Each structure stands twice: as structure tokens, then as C-alpha cells.
Amino acid sequence: QLLILDDLFLVPLDARERAHLTEIIEDRHGRKSIIVTSQLPELDWYDAIGDTTVADAILDCIVHTAHRITLTGESVRKLKAFKGR
């Protein structure tokens, strides 16, 4: 019932990927949960999605009903690597 999209938008989407993501998001909207993690701020999602209209549709489904957790500070991986030295 839960879909996790981890590190979404590490690379920009192509047209086929945009279509698939749009279909997945619209199918689940208001019915099933999605967890999205991304290193990009929401405003940069437009460039990563690559089509303003599609980005608006995806963000409209995700952002307005989201519970956000914004992490700050150093990367845990970076801190662990430093402690291991």
C-alpha cells in the first residue's frame, strides 16, 4: 500500500519516465500513500521533470497534501566517514 520513491530526481526525467511518474502519482493520489525523498528543493523539481505542465500536475498531487520533513546539517554518511578515520 505504500510506495517509496527514494532519491527522486537525481537525474532529469525523459518523456517516458515523466509519463510513468505522472500515471503512478495520479493513480495513487488521495487513495494510497507515497513517501518521496529528494535532495532537490521542490522548486528544482520543475527542471528535473522537464515539462512545466507535467511538473505542475505532479506537484499539485504531492505537495499540497504532504507532510514535510526537511533535514538540515551535515550528511550522516559524511559524519560516519569522518568518525571512522
C-alpha positions as CSV (number, residue, x, y, z in Angstrom):
1,Q,0.0,0.0,0.0
2,L,3.0,2.3,0.5
3,L,5.2,3.4,-2.4
4,I,8.6,4.9,-1.5
5,L,10.4,7.0,-4.2
6,D,13.9,7.3,-2.7
7,D,16.3,10.0,-4.1
8,L,13.8,11.1,-6.7
9,F,15.2,13.4,-9.4
10,L,18.9,12.5,-9.0
11,V,18.8,12.7,-12.8
12,P,16.3,14.5,-15.0
13,L,13.4,12.5,-16.4
14,D,12.9,11.7,-20.0
15,A,9.5,11.8,-21.7
16,R,8.7,8.1,-21.0
17,E,9.7,8.4,-17.3
18,R,7.6,11.6,-17.0
19,A,4.6,9.8,-18.3
20,H,5.1,6.8,-16.0
21,L,5.6,9.0,-12.9
22,T,2.5,11.1,-13.8
23,E,0.4,7.9,-14.1
24,I,1.7,6.5,-10.8
25,I,1.1,9.7,-8.9
26,E,-2.3,10.3,-10.3
27,D,-3.4,6.7,-9.7
28,R,-2.3,6.9,-6.0
29,H,-3.5,10.4,-5.3
30,G,-5.9,10.5,-2.4
31,R,-6.0,6.7,-2.2
32,K,-2.6,5.3,-1.3
33,S,0.5,6.7,0.4
34,I,3.7,7.8,-1.2
35,I,7.0,8.7,0.5
36,V,9.2,10.9,-1.6
37,T,12.8,11.6,-0.7
38,S,14.9,14.0,-2.8
39,Q,18.0,16.1,-2.4
40,L,16.4,18.7,-4.6
41,P,14.2,21.5,-3.3
42,E,10.7,21.5,-4.7
43,L,11.3,24.5,-7.0
44,D,14.1,22.5,-8.7
45,W,11.7,19.6,-9.5
46,Y,10.4,21.5,-12.5
47,D,13.8,21.3,-14.2
48,A,14.2,17.7,-13.2
49,I,10.8,16.7,-14.5
50,G,11.4,18.6,-17.7
51,D,7.9,19.8,-18.6
52,T,6.2,22.6,-16.7
53,T,2.7,21.3,-17.2
54,V,3.6,17.8,-16.1
55,A,5.5,19.2,-13.1
56,D,2.5,21.3,-12.1
57,A,0.3,18.2,-12.2
58,I,2.8,16.1,-10.2
59,L,3.5,18.8,-7.6
60,D,-0.2,19.5,-7.2
61,C,-0.9,15.9,-6.3
62,I,2.1,15.6,-4.0
63,V,2.9,19.0,-2.3
64,H,-0.5,20.2,-1.2
65,T,-1.3,17.2,0.9
66,A,2.3,16.3,2.0
67,H,3.7,16.1,5.5
68,R,7.2,17.5,5.0
69,I,10.3,16.6,6.9
70,T,13.2,18.9,6.0
71,L,16.6,17.7,7.1
72,T,19.4,20.1,7.8
73,G,23.0,19.8,8.7
74,E,25.8,17.5,7.6
75,S,25.2,14.3,5.8
76,V,25.1,11.3,8.2
77,R,27.2,9.4,5.7
78,K,29.8,12.2,5.7
79,L,29.8,12.3,9.6
80,K,30.2,8.5,9.8
81,A,33.1,8.5,7.3
82,F,34.8,11.2,9.3
83,K,34.4,9.3,12.6
84,G,35.8,6.2,11.0
85,R,39.2,7.8,10.3
